[in-house]
Amino acid sequence: MPNTFTYLLKRLWDEITRLFSLHLDTDEAGTTENVKKSIEFRGGNLWALIFACLIASIGLNTNSTAVVIGAMLISPLMGPIVGVGFSVATNDFGTLKYSLRNLVLMIVLSIGAAAFYFLLSPLKEPTAELIARTQPSLYDVLIAVLGGVVGIVASSRRDRGNAIPGVAIATALMPPLCTAGYGLATLQLEFFMGAFYLFFINSIFIALTTMIVVRSLQFPQIEFLDKKREKQMKWAILLIVVVTVVPSVFTAIHVVNEAIFTRRVKDFVSENLMMMEKSEVLQYKAKYASDSSVIEVIMFGEELSDERIAEFSRKLKNYELEHTFLDIHQSTEKRPTDLPQQNFDVSKYEEIYRRKTEEIESRESQIRELREEIARMKAAQHPIHKANLDKISRKIAALYPDIEAIGLSEVVKSSQLQDSVITDTLPTALIHWKNSRQADKYTQNLSKYLQLELGLDTVEVVNY
């Protein structure tokens, strides 16, 4: 029985090992040829890099994620980076030098092309797509590691599949270089350094994971004649990895703390400032710092007293925002453009304006429809429209034989009174006489008769 159980466990382990093994369909010769070919930087690859860089710059400049993704797909930047990791894994330092040379050329050309575009572009304000490429973190390291593993594993298969485009998008090598070009063109050092560091992280860990996977797949290595030189190269690689990872760990801690702070600020504002009936929060912005943070708020409506603001400030402790300063800008009369200039998102005001405009237009449309309906109801109930014209015509014809025709209607009358125009609706009788000379003599009597007949205070008589 124990032998049978051991045998089953061994069979299960062999099956799992076979299932996860990467050695079965590894194409060593094809992978080596494909990697060395992707390192080349001339002709088609060179123009593909330039156009990918310009497309990515346009996408970043216009805040278009779809355009940025398209640029990632056609960018040839992955080639030399994978070449660096592959050549280190196989001890091929001739290919390593060639890969590093082409990678440096690609970086310089990409930053230069992006800087040239942003110098000519009329849009100089940083977009969300640009800002997103300036804060590298530990998560970027994880993405680069996973992307590098998938990339080299897919490249080493006989059937290469369709994983490479996905890796190009996930690792996002081109957008950071274009953002660095933006920082160079606009002389904003924080954009240049942050974006270039993100590219550096991605590149180092794609190359590192490529090296590890190639070593684990036991690709043939070029033997070192100088063991001392081999040891020096290994220490150099380890040093580069440590220098890259340590700052990104601190950055990741900062990013996580900032995300927690932002969530707490959102809870505080929504549960306190947004609950007031006579004041409205138009915009708020959270500025995180490890020692002292700030919440800036723009409010309109009823002005808050200093005591009320102090009360809100004390409530910050309930949301674990102890070292946070609450800065409220409020006004009951000024427009948003009259407030102190802050770097608030203009789209917030545009959204509020659009929503309020739609509400006003909707209400105006409803008011117009109600007015038209009231007018129709009034018209239907007016004595003139309810009158039996045939009966009235026969009576008038009996009293005034010279009348040929009569018509009853409402006429809008407009009269000028100093600087204003007064408009009124008058019940009107149109009388056609056989002999018009008789008309003026009977106008007043006809008006009184029609007033009695119709039950109105006044009836205007028009003879013709």
C-alpha positions as CSV (number, residue, x, y, z in Angstrom):
1,M,0.0,0.0,0.0
2,P,2.8,2.6,0.9
3,N,4.5,1.7,-2.4
4,T,1.3,2.3,-4.4
5,F,0.8,5.7,-2.7
6,T,4.4,6.7,-3.4
7,Y,4.0,5.6,-7.0
8,L,0.8,7.7,-7.4
9,L,2.5,10.8,-5.8
10,K,5.5,10.4,-8.2
11,R,3.2,10.0,-11.2
12,L,1.2,13.1,-10.1
13,W,4.5,15.1,-9.6
14,D,5.8,14.0,-13.0
15,E,2.5,15.0,-14.7
16,I,2.6,18.5,-13.0
17,T,6.3,18.9,-13.9
18,R,5.6,18.0,-17.5
19,L,2.5,20.3,-17.6
20,F,4.5,23.3,-16.4
21,S,7.8,22.5,-18.2
22,L,9.1,25.2,-20.6
23,H,11.7,22.9,-22.1
24,L,9.4,20.8,-24.3
25,D,8.8,23.4,-27.1
26,T,11.8,25.7,-26.6
27,D,13.3,26.8,-29.9
28,E,16.9,27.8,-28.9
29,A,18.2,28.5,-32.4
30,G,15.1,30.4,-33.5
31,T,15.0,32.4,-30.2
32,T,18.7,33.4,-30.6
33,E,18.1,34.5,-34.2
34,N,14.9,36.4,-33.4
35,V,16.5,38.2,-30.4
36,K,19.6,39.3,-32.4
37,K,17.3,40.4,-35.3
38,S,15.1,42.6,-33.0
39,I,18.3,44.3,-31.6
40,E,19.0,45.9,-35.0
41,F,18.3,49.6,-35.3
42,R,18.3,50.8,-38.8
43,G,15.8,51.2,-41.7
44,G,12.4,50.0,-40.8
45,N,13.0,49.8,-37.0
46,L,14.4,53.4,-36.9
47,W,11.4,54.9,-38.7
48,A,9.0,52.7,-36.7
49,L,10.5,54.1,-33.5
50,I,10.2,57.7,-34.7
51,F,6.6,57.4,-35.8
52,A,5.7,55.4,-32.6
53,C,7.3,58.2,-30.6
54,L,5.3,60.9,-32.4
55,I,2.0,59.0,-32.1
56,A,2.6,58.4,-28.4
57,S,3.4,62.1,-27.9
58,I,0.2,63.1,-29.6
59,G,-1.8,60.7,-27.4
60,L,-0.1,62.0,-24.2
61,N,-0.7,65.6,-25.3
62,T,-4.4,65.1,-26.1
63,N,-5.0,62.7,-23.2
64,S,-6.0,59.9,-25.5
65,T,-5.3,56.4,-24.0
66,A,-6.2,54.6,-27.2
67,V,-3.6,56.5,-29.2
68,V,-0.9,55.8,-26.6
69,I,-1.7,52.1,-26.7
70,G,-1.4,52.1,-30.5
71,A,2.1,53.6,-30.2
72,M,3.1,50.9,-27.7
73,L,2.2,48.2,-30.2
74,I,4.4,49.5,-33.0
75,S,7.4,50.5,-30.8
76,P,10.6,48.4,-31.3
77,L,12.1,49.4,-27.9
78,M,11.6,45.9,-26.4
79,G,14.2,44.4,-28.8
80,P,17.5,45.8,-27.4
81,I,16.2,45.5,-23.8
82,V,15.5,41.8,-24.3
83,G,18.8,41.6,-26.1
84,V,20.7,42.9,-23.1
85,G,19.1,40.3,-20.8
86,F,19.6,37.5,-23.3
87,S,23.3,38.4,-24.0
88,V,24.1,38.5,-20.2
89,A,22.4,35.1,-19.7
90,T,24.5,33.5,-22.5
91,N,27.7,35.4,-21.7
92,D,27.7,37.0,-25.2
93,F,29.2,40.3,-24.4
94,G,29.6,41.2,-28.1
95,T,25.8,41.1,-28.4
96,L,25.6,42.9,-25.1
97,K,27.6,45.9,-26.4
98,Y,25.6,46.0,-29.6
99,S,22.3,45.9,-27.6
100,L,23.4,48.6,-25.2
101,R,24.6,50.8,-28.1
102,N,21.3,50.5,-30.0
103,L,19.3,51.0,-26.8
104,V,21.1,54.3,-26.0
105,L,20.5,55.4,-29.6
106,M,16.8,54.6,-29.3
107,I,16.5,56.4,-26.0
108,V,18.2,59.5,-27.3
109,L,16.2,59.5,-30.5
110,S,12.9,58.9,-28.7
111,I,13.4,61.7,-26.2
112,G,14.6,64.0,-29.0
113,A,11.6,63.3,-31.2
114,A,9.2,63.8,-28.3
115,A,10.9,67.1,-27.3
116,F,10.7,68.3,-30.8
117,Y,6.9,67.6,-31.0
118,F,6.2,69.2,-27.6
119,L,8.2,72.3,-28.6
120,L,5.9,72.8,-31.7
121,S,2.7,71.7,-30.0
122,P,0.4,74.6,-28.8
123,L,-0.8,72.4,-25.9
124,K,1.7,72.8,-23.1
125,E,-0.5,71.9,-20.0
126,P,0.3,68.4,-18.5
127,T,-2.5,65.9,-19.1
128,A,-3.5,63.0,-16.9
129,E,-1.6,60.6,-19.3
130,L,1.6,62.6,-18.9
131,I,1.3,62.9,-15.1
132,A,0.7,59.2,-14.8
133,R,4.2,58.5,-16.2
134,T,6.0,60.5,-13.6
135,Q,5.5,58.5,-10.4
136,P,7.2,55.1,-10.6
137,S,6.6,52.6,-7.8
138,L,7.1,49.0,-6.8
139,Y,4.1,48.1,-8.9
140,D,6.0,49.2,-12.0
141,V,8.7,46.8,-11.0
142,L,6.2,43.9,-10.6
143,I,4.7,44.8,-14.0
144,A,8.1,44.8,-15.6
145,V,9.1,41.5,-14.0
146,L,5.9,39.7,-15.1
147,G,5.9,41.4,-18.5
148,G,9.6,40.4,-19.0
149,V,8.9,36.7,-18.1
150,V,5.9,36.5,-20.5
151,G,7.9,38.3,-23.2
152,I,10.9,36.0,-23.2
153,V,8.8,32.8,-22.6
154,A,6.6,33.7,-25.6
155,S,9.6,34.5,-27.8
156,S,11.3,31.2,-27.0
157,R,8.4,29.1,-28.2
158,R,8.3,27.5,-31.6
159,D,4.8,28.8,-31.9
160,R,5.4,32.4,-30.7
161,G,1.7,33.1,-30.1
162,N,0.3,36.7,-29.6
163,A,1.7,37.5,-26.2
164,I,4.3,40.0,-27.4
165,P,1.8,42.9,-28.2
166,G,0.3,42.5,-24.8
167,V,3.7,42.7,-23.1
168,A,4.5,45.9,-25.1
169,I,1.3,47.5,-23.8
170,A,1.7,46.2,-20.2
171,T,5.4,47.3,-19.8
172,A,4.7,50.7,-21.5
173,L,8.2,51.6,-22.6
174,M,7.5,54.3,-25.1
175,P,5.2,56.7,-23.1
176,P,7.7,57.3,-20.3
177,L,10.4,58.4,-22.8
178,C,7.9,60.7,-24.5
179,T,7.0,62.2,-21.1
180,A,10.7,62.7,-20.5
181,G,10.8,64.5,-23.9
182,Y,7.9,66.7,-22.6
183,G,9.8,67.5,-19.5
184,L,12.8,68.5,-21.6
185,A,10.8,70.6,-24.0
186,T,9.0,72.5,-21.2
187,L,12.0,72.6,-18.8
188,Q,10.2,70.7,-16.1
189,L,12.8,68.5,-14.4
190,E,10.3,66.6,-12.3
191,F,8.6,65.2,-15.4
192,F,11.9,64.3,-17.1
193,M,13.4,62.6,-14.0
194,G,10.2,60.8,-13.0
195,A,9.4,59.5,-16.5
196,F,13.0,58.5,-17.2
197,Y,13.2,56.6,-13.9
198,L,10.0,54.7,-14.8
199,F,11.6,53.7,-18.2
200,F,14.8,52.8,-16.4
201,I,12.9,50.5,-14.0
202,N,11.0,48.8,-16.8
203,S,14.1,48.3,-18.9
204,I,16.2,46.9,-16.0
205,F,13.7,44.4,-14.8
206,I,12.6,43.2,-18.3
207,A,16.3,42.6,-19.0
208,L,16.8,40.9,-15.6
209,T,13.8,38.5,-16.0
210,T,14.9,37.8,-19.5
211,M,18.3,36.8,-18.1
212,I,16.8,34.6,-15.4
213,V,14.4,32.8,-17.8
214,V,17.1,32.2,-20.4
215,R,19.4,30.8,-17.7
216,S,16.6,28.5,-16.4
217,L,15.9,27.3,-19.9
218,Q,19.6,26.3,-20.1
219,F,20.5,28.1,-23.3
220,P,24.1,27.4,-24.3
221,Q,26.5,29.9,-22.8
222,I,29.8,31.3,-24.1
223,E,32.5,30.2,-21.7
224,F,34.5,32.9,-20.0
225,L,38.2,32.6,-20.2
226,D,38.6,35.2,-17.5
227,K,36.7,34.1,-14.4
228,K,37.5,37.3,-12.6
229,R,35.8,39.3,-15.3
230,E,32.8,37.0,-15.1
231,K,32.5,37.7,-11.4
232,Q,32.8,41.4,-11.8
233,M,30.0,41.4,-14.4
234,K,27.7,39.5,-12.0
235,W,28.4,42.0,-9.1
236,A,27.7,44.9,-11.5
237,I,24.3,43.4,-12.4
238,L,23.5,42.9,-8.8
239,L,24.4,46.5,-7.9
240,I,22.2,47.9,-10.7
241,V,19.3,45.9,-9.5
242,V,19.7,47.1,-5.9
243,V,20.1,50.7,-6.9
244,T,16.9,50.4,-9.0
245,V,14.7,48.6,-6.6
246,V,15.4,50.5,-3.3
247,P,14.1,53.9,-4.5
248,S,11.1,52.3,-6.1
249,V,10.2,50.6,-2.7
250,F,10.1,54.0,-1.0
251,T,8.1,55.4,-3.9
252,A,5.6,52.6,-3.6
253,I,5.1,53.2,0.1
254,H,4.5,56.9,-0.6
255,V,1.9,56.0,-3.4
256,V,0.1,53.6,-1.1
257,N,-0.1,56.2,1.8
258,E,-1.3,58.8,-0.7
259,A,-4.0,56.6,-1.9
260,I,-5.2,55.9,1.7
261,F,-5.1,59.7,2.4
262,T,-7.1,60.5,-0.7
263,R,-9.8,57.9,0.3
264,R,-10.0,59.4,3.8
265,V,-10.3,62.9,2.4
266,K,-13.1,61.8,0.1
267,D,-15.0,60.3,3.0
268,F,-14.5,63.5,5.1
269,V,-15.7,65.9,2.4
270,S,-18.7,63.8,1.4
271,E,-19.8,63.1,5.0
272,N,-19.4,66.7,6.2
273,L,-18.9,69.5,3.7
274,M,-21.2,68.0,1.1
275,M,-24.0,67.5,3.6
276,M,-24.7,71.2,4.2
277,E,-27.9,72.5,2.6
278,K,-27.0,76.1,2.0
279,S,-23.5,75.7,0.8
280,E,-22.1,73.7,-2.1
281,V,-18.7,72.2,-2.7
282,L,-17.5,73.0,-6.2
283,Q,-14.1,71.5,-6.0
284,Y,-11.7,70.0,-3.5
285,K,-8.1,68.9,-3.8
286,A,-6.0,66.8,-1.5
287,K,-2.3,67.5,-1.3
288,Y,-0.5,64.7,0.5
289,A,2.8,65.0,2.4
290,S,4.3,62.7,5.0
291,D,4.6,65.4,7.6
292,S,1.8,67.9,6.8
293,S,-1.0,67.5,4.2
294,V,-3.5,70.0,2.9
295,I,-7.2,69.8,1.8
296,E,-8.1,72.8,-0.4
297,V,-11.9,73.3,-0.9
298,I,-13.8,75.8,-3.0
299,M,-17.3,76.5,-1.7
300,F,-20.3,78.7,-2.7
301,G,-23.4,79.6,-0.9
302,E,-23.9,80.5,2.7
303,E,-20.6,81.7,4.2
304,L,-19.2,79.4,6.9
305,S,-18.2,81.1,10.2
306,D,-14.7,80.6,11.6
307,E,-16.2,78.5,14.4
308,R,-17.8,76.2,11.9
309,I,-14.6,75.8,10.0
310,A,-12.7,75.1,13.2
311,E,-15.4,72.4,14.0
312,F,-14.7,70.7,10.7
313,S,-11.0,70.9,11.3
314,R,-11.4,69.1,14.6
315,K,-13.4,66.4,12.9
316,L,-10.4,65.5,10.7
317,K,-9.0,63.4,13.6
318,N,-12.1,61.1,13.3
319,Y,-10.8,60.2,9.8
320,E,-7.2,59.7,10.8
321,L,-6.2,63.0,9.2
322,E,-4.4,64.5,12.2
323,H,-1.6,66.3,10.4
324,T,-3.9,67.8,7.8
325,F,-4.8,71.5,7.3
326,L,-8.3,72.3,6.0
327,D,-8.1,75.4,3.7
328,I,-11.6,76.5,2.6
329,H,-12.1,79.2,0.0
330,Q,-15.7,80.4,0.0
331,S,-17.8,83.2,-1.5
332,T,-21.5,84.2,-1.7
333,E,-21.0,86.8,-4.5
334,K,-17.9,86.1,-6.5
335,R,-17.7,84.0,-9.6
336,P,-15.3,81.1,-9.7
337,T,-12.9,83.1,-11.8
338,D,-12.7,85.8,-9.1
339,L,-11.4,83.3,-6.4
340,P,-7.7,83.0,-5.6
341,Q,-6.0,81.2,-8.4
342,Q,-5.5,77.5,-7.5
343,N,-4.6,74.5,-9.7
344,F,-8.0,73.1,-9.6
345,D,-9.4,71.0,-12.4
346,V,-11.3,73.2,-14.8
347,S,-13.3,70.3,-16.1
348,K,-15.2,70.3,-12.7
349,Y,-16.5,73.8,-13.5
350,E,-17.3,72.8,-17.1
351,E,-19.3,69.8,-15.8
352,I,-21.2,71.9,-13.3
353,Y,-21.9,74.5,-16.0
354,R,-23.1,71.9,-18.5
355,R,-25.4,70.2,-15.9
356,K,-26.9,73.5,-14.8
357,T,-27.4,74.6,-18.4
358,E,-29.2,71.4,-19.2
359,E,-31.4,71.9,-16.1
360,I,-32.3,75.5,-17.1
361,E,-33.1,74.5,-20.7
362,S,-35.3,71.6,-19.5
363,R,-37.2,73.9,-17.1
364,E,-37.6,76.6,-19.8
365,S,-39.0,74.0,-22.2
366,Q,-41.4,72.8,-19.5
367,I,-42.5,76.4,-18.8
368,R,-43.1,77.0,-22.5
369,E,-45.2,73.9,-22.8
370,L,-47.2,74.9,-19.7
371,R,-47.8,78.4,-21.0
372,E,-49.0,77.0,-24.4
373,E,-51.3,74.6,-22.6
374,I,-52.7,77.3,-20.3
375,A,-53.3,79.5,-23.4
376,R,-55.1,76.7,-25.1
377,M,-57.3,76.1,-22.0
378,K,-58.0,79.8,-21.6
379,A,-58.9,80.1,-25.3
380,A,-61.2,77.1,-25.1
381,Q,-62.9,78.6,-22.0
382,H,-63.2,82.2,-23.4
383,P,-66.8,83.4,-23.9
384,I,-66.0,84.4,-27.5
385,H,-65.1,80.8,-28.4
386,K,-68.1,79.4,-26.5
387,A,-70.5,81.9,-28.0
388,N,-73.2,80.7,-30.5
389,L,-72.1,82.9,-33.4
390,D,-75.0,81.9,-35.6
391,K,-77.6,82.9,-32.9
392,I,-75.8,86.2,-32.2
393,S,-75.6,87.0,-36.0
394,R,-79.4,86.4,-36.5
395,K,-80.2,88.8,-33.5
396,I,-77.9,91.5,-34.8
397,A,-79.2,91.2,-38.3
398,A,-82.7,91.7,-37.0
399,L,-81.7,94.8,-35.1
400,Y,-79.4,96.2,-37.8
401,P,-80.4,95.2,-41.3
402,D,-77.5,97.0,-42.9
403,I,-75.0,94.5,-41.3
404,E,-73.8,91.9,-43.9
405,A,-71.4,89.8,-41.8
406,I,-70.1,89.5,-38.2
407,G,-67.0,87.8,-36.8
408,L,-65.8,87.3,-33.2
409,S,-62.2,86.8,-32.2
410,E,-59.4,87.8,-29.8
411,V,-56.9,90.4,-30.9
412,V,-53.5,91.1,-29.4
413,K,-53.1,94.8,-28.8
414,S,-49.8,96.5,-28.2
415,S,-49.4,100.0,-26.9
416,Q,-46.4,102.2,-26.0
417,L,-46.3,103.6,-22.5
418,Q,-43.2,105.8,-22.0
419,D,-40.2,103.4,-22.3
420,S,-42.2,100.2,-22.1
421,V,-44.5,98.3,-24.3
422,I,-47.8,96.9,-22.9
423,T,-49.5,94.0,-24.6
424,D,-53.1,92.9,-24.0
425,T,-55.6,90.6,-25.6
426,L,-59.0,92.1,-26.4
427,P,-62.3,90.5,-27.4
428,T,-63.1,91.9,-30.9
429,A,-66.1,92.0,-33.1
430,L,-65.5,92.5,-36.9
431,I,-68.6,94.1,-38.5
432,H,-69.1,94.4,-42.2
433,W,-71.7,96.9,-43.3
434,K,-73.6,97.3,-46.6
435,N,-73.4,101.1,-46.1
436,S,-70.3,102.0,-44.1
437,R,-71.7,105.5,-43.4
438,Q,-74.1,103.9,-40.9
439,A,-71.3,102.1,-39.0
440,D,-70.0,104.8,-36.6
441,K,-73.5,105.7,-35.5
442,Y,-74.2,102.2,-34.1
443,T,-70.6,101.2,-32.9
444,Q,-71.2,102.1,-29.2
445,N,-74.6,100.4,-29.1
446,L,-73.2,97.2,-30.7
447,S,-70.4,97.1,-28.2
448,K,-72.8,97.3,-25.2
449,Y,-75.1,94.7,-26.8
450,L,-72.2,92.2,-27.3
451,Q,-70.9,92.8,-23.8
452,L,-74.3,91.7,-22.4
453,E,-74.6,88.8,-24.8
454,L,-71.2,87.4,-24.2
455,G,-70.9,88.4,-20.5
456,L,-67.7,90.4,-21.0
457,D,-66.6,93.8,-19.5
458,T,-65.5,95.1,-22.9
459,V,-65.8,94.2,-26.6
460,E,-63.9,96.1,-29.3
461,V,-66.0,96.8,-32.4
462,V,-64.2,97.2,-35.7
463,N,-66.2,98.3,-38.7
464,Y,-65.3,97.8,-42.3
